Amino acid sequence: MTGASGRIGTLLRKRLAHHELRLTDLRPDDGVAALDVTDGAAVRRAARGADAILHLGGIADEQSFEDVLAANVRGTEGVLSGAHHAGVPRVIIASSNHAAGLWSRDEAGPGGLADDVSPRPDSYYGWSKAAIESLARLHHERDGLHVVCLRIGRCADRPSTPRELAVWLSPDDMARLVEASLTATGWHVVWGVSANTRRWWSAAGGRAIGYRPLDDAEDWAAEVGEPDPGSTADRLVGGGIPGTRTK
């Protein structure tokens, strides 16, 4: 696991503890080894003998183009090429809803907005996630890696805004999504979202790899309030608020 000291990595460590985990991060802490994912040789050494890489490392909000290019795109290339050269067959990548952030609820259709809808990033951060989805497909087609790119909504212990009634991903469902991805073959882009009553992103991609979410943001609806259908935040995939990231 890269990015093991980050917010989502921290949420997953206990939930995936039944696996033999190698925890890495640019900023190591207790039980987490130092790893710079832009260093391909270091990634190969860290990954040798692993069955899969869960790649959570990188910048998780809006930064300069050069910063997200270096950390997210070059870092993910280091992981994908490192996996190939180390003989690791499978990589699970944390993409983001912001890779498709400018698609709207009105464009979703009756089955929900497709998991692999073409990228419409809402920021340099979203662009970097769209770029690594494409990079992942290259490594699948060229090198035979099995790769699942997770377009994560809002992964947190509980929803905290009306928008999150639709896009929330519980930590337990995030762990279920990772477990399903560990047996998926091919290249997939899948929405990372719970079984929310108000979900408007398709569930088809998740079902195709065996993901069965159990949690529902509706349990907190009375506390967070009702969405405003006319607001950009509740209408667009990425929320449409410059400078605010919700992955």
Contacts in CASP RR format, 6 or more apart in sequence:
PFRMAT RR
TARGET T0000
AUTHOR 0000-0000-0000
METHOD contacts of the structure
MODEL  1
MTGASGRIGTLLRKRLAHHELRLTDLRPDDGVAALDVTDGAAVRRAARGA
DAILHLGGIADEQSFEDVLAANVRGTEGVLSGAHHAGVPRVIIASSNHAA
GLWSRDEAGPGGLADDVSPRPDSYYGWSKAAIESLARLHHERDGLHVVCL
RIGRCADRPSTPRELAVWLSPDDMARLVEASLTATGWHVVWGVSANTRRW
WSAAGGRAIGYRPLDDAEDWAAEVGEPDPGSTADRLVGGGIPGTRTK
1 9 0 8 1.000
1 12 0 8 1.000
1 13 0 8 1.000
1 16 0 8 1.000
1 21 0 8 1.000
1 22 0 8 1.000
1 23 0 8 1.000
1 24 0 8 1.000
1 53 0 8 1.000
1 54 0 8 1.000
1 56 0 8 1.000
2 24 0 8 1.000
2 25 0 8 1.000
2 35 0 8 1.000
2 37 0 8 1.000
2 53 0 8 1.000
2 54 0 8 1.000
2 55 0 8 1.000
2 56 0 8 1.000
2 57 0 8 1.000
2 58 0 8 1.000
2 79 0 8 1.000
3 9 0 8 1.000
3 24 0 8 1.000
3 25 0 8 1.000
3 26 0 8 1.000
3 55 0 8 1.000
3 56 0 8 1.000
3 57 0 8 1.000
3 58 0 8 1.000
4 10 0 8 1.000
4 13 0 8 1.000
4 21 0 8 1.000
4 23 0 8 1.000
4 24 0 8 1.000
4 25 0 8 1.000
4 32 0 8 1.000
4 56 0 8 1.000
5 23 0 8 1.000
5 25 0 8 1.000
5 27 0 8 1.000
5 28 0 8 1.000
5 29 0 8 1.000
5 32 0 8 1.000
6 25 0 8 1.000
6 56 0 8 1.000
6 57 0 8 1.000
6 60 0 8 1.000
7 60 0 8 1.000
7 155 0 8 1.000
8 56 0 8 1.000
8 94 0 8 1.000
8 152 0 8 1.000
8 155 0 8 1.000
8 174 0 8 1.000
9 56 0 8 1.000
11 155 0 8 1.000
11 157 0 8 1.000
11 171 0 8 1.000
11 174 0 8 1.000
12 54 0 8 1.000
12 56 0 8 1.000
12 171 0 8 1.000
12 174 0 8 1.000
12 175 0 8 1.000
12 178 0 8 1.000
13 21 0 8 1.000
13 23 0 8 1.000
15 171 0 8 1.000
15 172 0 8 1.000
15 174 0 8 1.000
15 175 0 8 1.000
16 54 0 8 1.000
16 175 0 8 1.000
16 178 0 8 1.000
16 179 0 8 1.000
22 33 0 8 1.000
22 46 0 8 1.000
22 50 0 8 1.000
23 31 0 8 1.000
23 32 0 8 1.000
23 33 0 8 1.000
24 32 0 8 1.000
24 33 0 8 1.000
24 34 0 8 1.000
24 35 0 8 1.000
24 46 0 8 1.000
25 32 0 8 1.000
25 33 0 8 1.000
25 34 0 8 1.000
25 35 0 8 1.000
25 57 0 8 1.000
26 34 0 8 1.000
26 35 0 8 1.000
26 36 0 8 1.000
26 37 0 8 1.000
26 57 0 8 1.000
26 58 0 8 1.000
27 34 0 8 1.000
28 34 0 8 1.000
33 46 0 8 1.000
35 42 0 8 1.000
35 43 0 8 1.000
35 46 0 8 1.000
36 42 0 8 1.000
37 43 0 8 1.000
37 55 0 8 1.000
37 57 0 8 1.000
37 58 0 8 1.000
37 75 0 8 1.000
37 76 0 8 1.000
37 78 0 8 1.000
37 79 0 8 1.000
38 70 0 8 1.000
38 71 0 8 1.000
38 74 0 8 1.000
38 75 0 8 1.000
38 78 0 8 1.000
39 78 0 8 1.000
40 78 0 8 1.000
40 81 0 8 1.000
40 82 0 8 1.000
43 78 0 8 1.000
43 79 0 8 1.000
43 81 0 8 1.000
43 82 0 8 1.000
43 83 0 8 1.000
43 86 0 8 1.000
44 82 0 8 1.000
44 85 0 8 1.000
44 86 0 8 1.000
45 86 0 8 1.000
47 53 0 8 1.000
47 82 0 8 1.000
47 83 0 8 1.000
47 86 0 8 1.000
47 87 0 8 1.000
47 88 0 8 1.000
48 86 0 8 1.000
48 87 0 8 1.000
49 86 0 8 1.000
49 87 0 8 1.000
49 88 0 8 1.000
50 86 0 8 1.000
50 88 0 8 1.000
51 88 0 8 1.000
51 89 0 8 1.000
51 90 0 8 1.000
51 182 0 8 1.000
52 88 0 8 1.000
52 89 0 8 1.000
52 90 0 8 1.000
52 91 0 8 1.000
52 92 0 8 1.000
52 182 0 8 1.000
53 79 0 8 1.000
53 83 0 8 1.000
53 88 0 8 1.000
53 90 0 8 1.000
53 91 0 8 1.000
53 92 0 8 1.000
54 92 0 8 1.000
54 178 0 8 1.000
55 76 0 8 1.000
55 79 0 8 1.000
55 91 0 8 1.000
55 92 0 8 1.000
55 93 0 8 1.000
55 94 0 8 1.000
56 94 0 8 1.000
57 71 0 8 1.000
57 75 0 8 1.000
57 94 0 8 1.000
58 71 0 8 1.000
58 72 0 8 1.000
58 75 0 8 1.000
59 67 0 8 1.000
59 68 0 8 1.000
59 71 0 8 1.000
59 72 0 8 1.000
59 125 0 8 1.000
59 128 0 8 1.000
60 125 0 8 1.000
60 245 0 8 1.000
60 247 0 8 1.000
61 125 0 8 1.000
61 243 0 8 1.000
61 245 0 8 1.000
61 247 0 8 1.000
62 123 0 8 1.000
62 124 0 8 1.000
62 125 0 8 1.000
62 242 0 8 1.000
62 243 0 8 1.000
62 245 0 8 1.000
63 71 0 8 1.000
63 124 0 8 1.000
63 125 0 8 1.000
64 124 0 8 1.000
65 124 0 8 1.000
68 124 0 8 1.000
68 125 0 8 1.000
68 126 0 8 1.000
68 127 0 8 1.000
68 128 0 8 1.000
69 128 0 8 1.000
72 125 0 8 1.000
72 128 0 8 1.000
72 129 0 8 1.000
72 131 0 8 1.000
72 132 0 8 1.000
73 128 0 8 1.000
73 131 0 8 1.000
73 132 0 8 1.000
73 135 0 8 1.000
76 93 0 8 1.000
76 132 0 8 1.000
76 135 0 8 1.000
76 136 0 8 1.000
77 135 0 8 1.000
79 91 0 8 1.000
79 93 0 8 1.000
80 91 0 8 1.000
80 135 0 8 1.000
80 136 0 8 1.000
80 139 0 8 1.000
80 143 0 8 1.000
80 145 0 8 1.000
80 147 0 8 1.000
81 139 0 8 1.000
82 88 0 8 1.000
83 89 0 8 1.000
83 90 0 8 1.000
83 91 0 8 1.000
83 139 0 8 1.000
83 145 0 8 1.000
84 139 0 8 1.000
84 143 0 8 1.000
84 144 0 8 1.000
84 145 0 8 1.000
89 145 0 8 1.000
89 146 0 8 1.000
90 145 0 8 1.000
90 146 0 8 1.000
90 147 0 8 1.000
90 181 0 8 1.000
90 182 0 8 1.000
90 184 0 8 1.000
91 136 0 8 1.000
91 139 0 8 1.000
91 145 0 8 1.000
91 146 0 8 1.000
91 147 0 8 1.000
91 148 0 8 1.000
92 147 0 8 1.000
92 148 0 8 1.000
92 150 0 8 1.000
92 178 0 8 1.000
92 181 0 8 1.000
92 182 0 8 1.000
93 132 0 8 1.000
93 133 0 8 1.000
93 136 0 8 1.000
93 147 0 8 1.000
93 148 0 8 1.000
93 149 0 8 1.000
93 150 0 8 1.000
94 150 0 8 1.000
94 152 0 8 1.000
94 247 0 8 1.000
95 129 0 8 1.000
95 130 0 8 1.000
95 132 0 8 1.000
95 133 0 8 1.000
95 149 0 8 1.000
95 150 0 8 1.000
95 151 0 8 1.000
95 152 0 8 1.000
95 189 0 8 1.000
96 125 0 8 1.000
96 126 0 8 1.000
96 129 0 8 1.000
96 151 0 8 1.000
96 152 0 8 1.000
96 153 0 8 1.000
96 247 0 8 1.000
97 151 0 8 1.000
97 152 0 8 1.000
97 153 0 8 1.000
97 167 0 8 1.000
97 191 0 8 1.000
97 237 0 8 1.000
97 238 0 8 1.000
97 246 0 8 1.000
97 247 0 8 1.000
98 121 0 8 1.000
98 122 0 8 1.000
98 123 0 8 1.000
98 125 0 8 1.000
98 126 0 8 1.000
98 129 0 8 1.000
98 237 0 8 1.000
98 238 0 8 1.000
98 245 0 8 1.000
98 246 0 8 1.000
98 247 0 8 1.000
99 119 0 8 1.000
99 121 0 8 1.000
99 126 0 8 1.000
99 127 0 8 1.000
99 129 0 8 1.000
99 130 0 8 1.000
99 133 0 8 1.000
99 151 0 8 1.000
100 113 0 8 1.000
100 117 0 8 1.000
100 118 0 8 1.000
100 119 0 8 1.000
100 120 0 8 1.000
100 121 0 8 1.000
100 130 0 8 1.000
100 151 0 8 1.000
100 237 0 8 1.000
100 238 0 8 1.000
101 120 0 8 1.000
101 121 0 8 1.000
101 122 0 8 1.000
101 126 0 8 1.000
101 236 0 8 1.000
101 237 0 8 1.000
101 238 0 8 1.000
101 239 0 8 1.000
101 240 0 8 1.000
102 120 0 8 1.000
102 121 0 8 1.000
102 122 0 8 1.000
102 236 0 8 1.000
102 237 0 8 1.000
102 238 0 8 1.000
102 240 0 8 1.000
103 113 0 8 1.000
103 117 0 8 1.000
103 120 0 8 1.000
103 236 0 8 1.000
103 237 0 8 1.000
104 235 0 8 1.000
104 236 0 8 1.000
104 237 0 8 1.000
105 113 0 8 1.000
105 200 0 8 1.000
105 229 0 8 1.000
105 234 0 8 1.000
105 235 0 8 1.000
105 236 0 8 1.000
106 235 0 8 1.000
107 113 0 8 1.000
108 200 0 8 1.000
108 201 0 8 1.000
111 202 0 8 1.000
111 204 0 8 1.000
112 200 0 8 1.000
112 201 0 8 1.000
112 202 0 8 1.000
113 200 0 8 1.000
113 201 0 8 1.000
113 202 0 8 1.000
113 237 0 8 1.000
114 202 0 8 1.000
114 204 0 8 1.000
115 151 0 8 1.000
115 188 0 8 1.000
115 189 0 8 1.000
115 190 0 8 1.000
115 191 0 8 1.000
115 201 0 8 1.000
115 202 0 8 1.000
115 204 0 8 1.000
115 205 0 8 1.000
115 206 0 8 1.000
116 188 0 8 1.000
116 189 0 8 1.000
116 205 0 8 1.000
119 127 0 8 1.000
119 130 0 8 1.000
119 133 0 8 1.000
120 237 0 8 1.000
121 127 0 8 1.000
121 129 0 8 1.000
121 130 0 8 1.000
122 236 0 8 1.000
122 237 0 8 1.000
122 238 0 8 1.000
122 239 0 8 1.000
122 240 0 8 1.000
123 242 0 8 1.000
123 243 0 8 1.000
123 245 0 8 1.000
125 245 0 8 1.000
129 151 0 8 1.000
132 149 0 8 1.000
133 149 0 8 1.000
133 189 0 8 1.000
136 145 0 8 1.000
136 147 0 8 1.000
136 149 0 8 1.000
136 187 0 8 1.000
137 147 0 8 1.000
137 187 0 8 1.000
139 145 0 8 1.000
139 147 0 8 1.000
140 146 0 8 1.000
140 147 0 8 1.000
140 186 0 8 1.000
140 187 0 8 1.000
141 187 0 8 1.000
146 184 0 8 1.000
146 185 0 8 1.000
146 186 0 8 1.000
146 187 0 8 1.000
147 186 0 8 1.000
147 187 0 8 1.000
147 188 0 8 1.000
148 181 0 8 1.000
148 184 0 8 1.000
148 187 0 8 1.000
148 188 0 8 1.000
148 189 0 8 1.000
148 190 0 8 1.000
148 209 0 8 1.000
149 187 0 8 1.000
149 188 0 8 1.000
149 189 0 8 1.000
149 190 0 8 1.000
150 177 0 8 1.000
150 181 0 8 1.000
150 190 0 8 1.000
150 191 0 8 1.000
150 192 0 8 1.000
151 189 0 8 1.000
151 190 0 8 1.000
151 191 0 8 1.000
151 192 0 8 1.000
151 201 0 8 1.000
152 169 0 8 1.000
152 174 0 8 1.000
152 192 0 8 1.000
152 247 0 8 1.000
153 167 0 8 1.000
153 168 0 8 1.000
153 169 0 8 1.000
153 191 0 8 1.000
153 192 0 8 1.000
153 193 0 8 1.000
153 246 0 8 1.000
153 247 0 8 1.000
154 163 0 8 1.000
154 164 0 8 1.000
154 167 0 8 1.000
154 168 0 8 1.000
154 169 0 8 1.000
154 246 0 8 1.000
154 247 0 8 1.000
155 168 0 8 1.000
155 169 0 8 1.000
155 170 0 8 1.000
155 171 0 8 1.000
155 174 0 8 1.000
155 192 0 8 1.000
155 247 0 8 1.000
156 164 0 8 1.000
156 168 0 8 1.000
156 169 0 8 1.000
156 171 0 8 1.000
157 170 0 8 1.000
157 171 0 8 1.000
158 168 0 8 1.000
158 170 0 8 1.000
158 220 0 8 1.000
159 165 0 8 1.000
159 168 0 8 1.000
159 217 0 8 1.000
159 220 0 8 1.000
159 224 0 8 1.000
160 224 0 8 1.000
161 224 0 8 1.000
161 233 0 8 1.000
162 224 0 8 1.000
162 225 0 8 1.000
162 226 0 8 1.000
162 227 0 8 1.000
162 228 0 8 1.000
162 233 0 8 1.000
162 234 0 8 1.000
163 227 0 8 1.000
163 233 0 8 1.000
163 234 0 8 1.000
163 239 0 8 1.000
163 246 0 8 1.000
164 217 0 8 1.000
164 224 0 8 1.000
164 246 0 8 1.000
165 196 0 8 1.000
165 197 0 8 1.000
165 198 0 8 1.000
165 217 0 8 1.000
165 218 0 8 1.000
165 220 0 8 1.000
165 221 0 8 1.000
165 224 0 8 1.000
165 227 0 8 1.000
166 193 0 8 1.000
166 196 0 8 1.000
166 198 0 8 1.000
166 199 0 8 1.000
166 200 0 8 1.000
166 201 0 8 1.000
166 217 0 8 1.000
166 227 0 8 1.000
166 234 0 8 1.000
167 193 0 8 1.000
167 196 0 8 1.000
167 199 0 8 1.000
167 201 0 8 1.000
167 237 0 8 1.000
167 238 0 8 1.000
167 246 0 8 1.000
168 193 0 8 1.000
168 194 0 8 1.000
168 196 0 8 1.000
168 215 0 8 1.000
168 217 0 8 1.000
169 177 0 8 1.000
169 192 0 8 1.000
169 193 0 8 1.000
169 194 0 8 1.000
170 194 0 8 1.000
170 213 0 8 1.000
170 215 0 8 1.000
172 214 0 8 1.000
172 215 0 8 1.000
173 192 0 8 1.000
173 193 0 8 1.000
173 194 0 8 1.000
173 195 0 8 1.000
173 213 0 8 1.000
173 214 0 8 1.000
173 215 0 8 1.000
174 192 0 8 1.000
176 211 0 8 1.000
176 212 0 8 1.000
176 213 0 8 1.000
176 214 0 8 1.000
177 190 0 8 1.000
177 192 0 8 1.000
177 206 0 8 1.000
177 211 0 8 1.000
177 213 0 8 1.000
180 206 0 8 1.000
180 209 0 8 1.000
180 210 0 8 1.000
180 211 0 8 1.000
180 212 0 8 1.000
181 188 0 8 1.000
181 190 0 8 1.000
181 209 0 8 1.000
181 211 0 8 1.000
183 209 0 8 1.000
183 210 0 8 1.000
184 209 0 8 1.000
184 210 0 8 1.000
188 205 0 8 1.000
188 208 0 8 1.000
188 209 0 8 1.000
190 205 0 8 1.000
190 206 0 8 1.000
190 208 0 8 1.000
190 209 0 8 1.000
190 211 0 8 1.000
191 201 0 8 1.000
191 202 0 8 1.000
191 203 0 8 1.000
191 205 0 8 1.000
191 206 0 8 1.000
192 201 0 8 1.000
193 199 0 8 1.000
193 201 0 8 1.000
193 213 0 8 1.000
194 213 0 8 1.000
194 214 0 8 1.000
194 215 0 8 1.000
194 216 0 8 1.000
194 217 0 8 1.000
195 203 0 8 1.000
195 213 0 8 1.000
195 214 0 8 1.000
195 215 0 8 1.000
195 216 0 8 1.000
196 216 0 8 1.000
196 217 0 8 1.000
196 218 0 8 1.000
197 216 0 8 1.000
197 217 0 8 1.000
197 218 0 8 1.000
198 217 0 8 1.000
198 218 0 8 1.000
198 227 0 8 1.000
201 237 0 8 1.000
205 211 0 8 1.000
227 234 0 8 1.000
228 234 0 8 1.000
229 235 0 8 1.000
232 239 0 8 1.000
232 240 0 8 1.000
232 241 0 8 1.000
233 239 0 8 1.000
233 240 0 8 1.000
233 241 0 8 1.000
238 246 0 8 1.000
239 246 0 8 1.000
END
